[in-house]
Structure formats: structure tokens, C-alpha cells
Amino acid sequence: MKKLPIYLPMMVLFFFQISAIHSQHFGDSSSADRVHELRLNDGEKWKIDADMVKHIRIGEDLLNEFIKRSGTDYSRLAKELSESNNHLIFSCSMTGEAHDLLHKWLHPHLELTAMLQKADDPEAASKLVYKMKDSYENFNTYFQ
């Protein structure tokens, strides 16, 4: 497996800083608002680059396996999902409307992952796991 460049965490941090600047300039909307802005492409799912979908599927499989085996190591799951998200971000080569709409899904998804990383209560972490499952279901509704 390829190692990610050392500067990748800096790129992710930069992404969040740009997002914060955007929110200050254009007004902040909640994650739920962004998800509700998703729509189909003339009744069809938006096409996402295969390399990017691969990383989304890896994260989705990790989450589904965690739920299936009634996992309790939320910290490990959060770390693995974060790695999958980092690979996704690093592999982004898309532009245009599909890219913009993917970000409306991705930003709330990244927020859920960050919340899971910080969760110190198993009950709260469990709720976040199911919110992440909903997030992947939203992806599958609008993207392919």
C-alpha cells in the first residue's frame, strides 16, 4: 500500500481553514443544510471518479463490518475512517458540478468522522456510527 505524503495532514487542515473562511464570508450553514442541498443529475446519480469511489467504498465497508460485528473500538474505527477520507481527498481529480455536489456530501461526512474521533462516550459514539451509516446511504442515493 502506498504511503501518504507527510504533507497530507496539512492539506486536510488547509481544507478546513478554507471552509471556515468560506463560512465567514458567505455565511455558515449546518451540515444538515448542505446534505439537503444534494440533488440528482436530471434524475440520474452523479458520476464520481472510480479512484475516489474506491476510497468511499473502503470507508463504507469498514463501517458496515464494524456494525455487523457489533464493534466497540470506536477510536480505531474513527482512525481507519479518517485514513480512508484522507485517501479520498488526496485522490480528488474532479471538477464541475458533480465535484461541487460531492463536497456538499463530503463536508458533513468529514465532520462526523472528526466527532467520532473525539467521542469519549460509547453511547454518543454509537449514535455517530449510525449517523455515518446514514451519510453513506445519502452518498449512495445521489452518487455512483
N, C-alpha and C positions, 0 to 999 in steps of 0.2 A: 504494500500500500504506500502511496506517495505521502511524504511528509509535507505538511503545510508550511509555507514560508513563515519565518518568525514575525514578519510584519502583518500577518493576517489579523491578529487581535487588534492591532492599531487601526486596520481598515474597518473592522466592526465598530470600534469606538468612534471612528470618524463618521460612519453611517448614522449612529445615534446622535452625534453632535449636529450633523446636518439636519436630522429630523427635528431636533429641538429648535434650531434656528428657524426652520420652516414653520414650526408651530407658533413661535413668537411672532413671525412676520404675517402669517396667513390665518392665525387663529388655530387653536388646538381642537381636535375632535377626538372623541373617545375611540377606543379600539372597536367597540361595538358599532359605532357610526361608520367606520371605514369598512367593516365587513358588510354592512347593509348597502354600501355603495357598489358592491360586486354585481355584475350582470353578465348574461350570456352574450356571445357574439352573434347577433342575428339568430338566436335560438340554438346556437351550437356552442360547445365548450371551446374556450380559448386554447390554442396550441402552445405548449411550453417546450422549450428545447429539451431534447432527450437527456442530455447530461444533467440538467437541472432536475428533471423529473426523477432521475435515478436517486438523487440525494433526498428528495422529498419522500420517495418510497422507502428508503432506508430508515428514515425517521419514523414514518408511519408503521413500518414493520416492527421496529424497536418498541414503540408504544403498544401496539396490539399484542405482542408477545408478553410484555410486562403485565398487561391487563389479564391475558389468558392464564398466566401462571400465578396470578394474584401477588405480584411483586410488592416488596416493601422497601427496597433500597432506592428511594426517590432521588437521593443525591446522585447515585450512579446513573440512573435514567436521565436526569437533567444534564449531566455531563455528556452522555452519549448523544442526546438530542442536540445539545449545543454544538458538538463536533459536526454532526450532520448538517446543522444550519450553517455553520461556518463553511463547510464544503459547498453548500448550495450557493451562498453569497459569492464565494470565490469563483464558482463556475458560471456566474451570470454573464451571458453574452447577448441578452435580448435587448431590444429597443421597441419603441412604439407603444401602441395602446395595450397590447397583451402584457407587456412589461409593467406598464403603469398600474394595471389592474392586479397583476400578481403582487405588487407591493402593497396594495390595499388588503390582501390576504396575509402577506408575509409579516408586515409590521406588528399586527396584533399577535400573530403566532410567536414571533420573537419575544414579545412582552410576556407571553405565557411561559415560555421557556425560562426567561430570566426570573419570573416569580417562583417557578418550581425550584430553581437553583437556590433561592433564598428561603424557601419554605422550611420552617423548623417544627411544624406541627403535622403529624401524619394525616390527620383528618383534612386539613387545608390542602396538603399535597395531593391527597387522593381526589379532592374536588378539582384541582388543577389538571390532573391527569385526564379526567373526563371532559374538561373544557378543551384540552388539547385534542382529544378524540373528535370532538365537535369541529374543531378547527380543520382537521384533516378531512372530515366529511364535507365541510364547506369547500375546501380545495377540490375535492372530487366532484362536487356539483358544478363548478364553474371552469375547471381546467382539465386538460388531458396531456 
